[in-house]
Amino acid sequence: VSQPGLLEKLWARLAPGGRLVANAVTLQAEQAVLTFYQTHGGTLRRLAVSRLVPVGTSFERWDSLAPVTQLCAEKA
């Protein structure tokens, strides 16, 4: 989600029975997703992933990646 009003424009063009899925990483994109969700409903998920990275020569730790907020909405 990168343009203001993009989700609304896509929703207007979506045929009944269609599904809109949007992923957000930035606060601005997340706000757009939340605003859309408050109006149209759907399902929100937050996905968080970590990967194992080396620390020095003999240790490892988990390094968290940026969480992704996902909206999934079906048009009636």
Contacts in CASP RR format, 6 or more apart in sequence:
PFRMAT RR
TARGET T0000
AUTHOR 0000-0000-0000
METHOD contacts of the structure
MODEL  1
VSQPGLLEKLWARLAPGGRLVANAVTLQAEQAVLTFYQTHGGTLRRLAVS
RLVPVGTSFERWDSLAPVTQLCAEKA
1 7 0 8 1.000
1 22 0 8 1.000
1 23 0 8 1.000
1 24 0 8 1.000
1 29 0 8 1.000
1 32 0 8 1.000
1 33 0 8 1.000
2 29 0 8 1.000
4 32 0 8 1.000
5 32 0 8 1.000
6 32 0 8 1.000
7 20 0 8 1.000
7 22 0 8 1.000
7 32 0 8 1.000
7 33 0 8 1.000
7 36 0 8 1.000
7 71 0 8 1.000
8 36 0 8 1.000
10 20 0 8 1.000
11 20 0 8 1.000
11 36 0 8 1.000
11 40 0 8 1.000
11 73 0 8 1.000
11 75 0 8 1.000
14 20 0 8 1.000
14 75 0 8 1.000
15 75 0 8 1.000
16 75 0 8 1.000
16 76 0 8 1.000
17 74 0 8 1.000
17 75 0 8 1.000
17 76 0 8 1.000
18 74 0 8 1.000
18 75 0 8 1.000
19 72 0 8 1.000
19 73 0 8 1.000
19 74 0 8 1.000
19 75 0 8 1.000
20 71 0 8 1.000
20 72 0 8 1.000
20 73 0 8 1.000
20 74 0 8 1.000
20 75 0 8 1.000
21 70 0 8 1.000
21 71 0 8 1.000
21 72 0 8 1.000
22 32 0 8 1.000
22 33 0 8 1.000
22 36 0 8 1.000
22 70 0 8 1.000
22 71 0 8 1.000
23 68 0 8 1.000
23 69 0 8 1.000
23 70 0 8 1.000
23 71 0 8 1.000
24 30 0 8 1.000
24 32 0 8 1.000
24 33 0 8 1.000
24 68 0 8 1.000
24 69 0 8 1.000
24 70 0 8 1.000
24 71 0 8 1.000
25 66 0 8 1.000
25 67 0 8 1.000
25 68 0 8 1.000
25 69 0 8 1.000
29 69 0 8 1.000
30 69 0 8 1.000
33 44 0 8 1.000
33 69 0 8 1.000
33 71 0 8 1.000
34 44 0 8 1.000
36 71 0 8 1.000
36 73 0 8 1.000
37 44 0 8 1.000
37 71 0 8 1.000
37 73 0 8 1.000
40 73 0 8 1.000
41 73 0 8 1.000
42 71 0 8 1.000
42 72 0 8 1.000
42 73 0 8 1.000
42 74 0 8 1.000
43 71 0 8 1.000
43 72 0 8 1.000
43 73 0 8 1.000
44 69 0 8 1.000
44 70 0 8 1.000
44 71 0 8 1.000
45 69 0 8 1.000
45 70 0 8 1.000
45 72 0 8 1.000
46 67 0 8 1.000
46 68 0 8 1.000
46 69 0 8 1.000
46 70 0 8 1.000
47 67 0 8 1.000
47 68 0 8 1.000
47 69 0 8 1.000
47 70 0 8 1.000
48 64 0 8 1.000
48 65 0 8 1.000
48 67 0 8 1.000
48 68 0 8 1.000
49 64 0 8 1.000
49 65 0 8 1.000
50 62 0 8 1.000
50 63 0 8 1.000
50 64 0 8 1.000
50 65 0 8 1.000
51 62 0 8 1.000
51 63 0 8 1.000
51 65 0 8 1.000
52 60 0 8 1.000
52 61 0 8 1.000
52 62 0 8 1.000
52 63 0 8 1.000
53 60 0 8 1.000
53 61 0 8 1.000
53 62 0 8 1.000
53 63 0 8 1.000
54 60 0 8 1.000
55 61 0 8 1.000
END
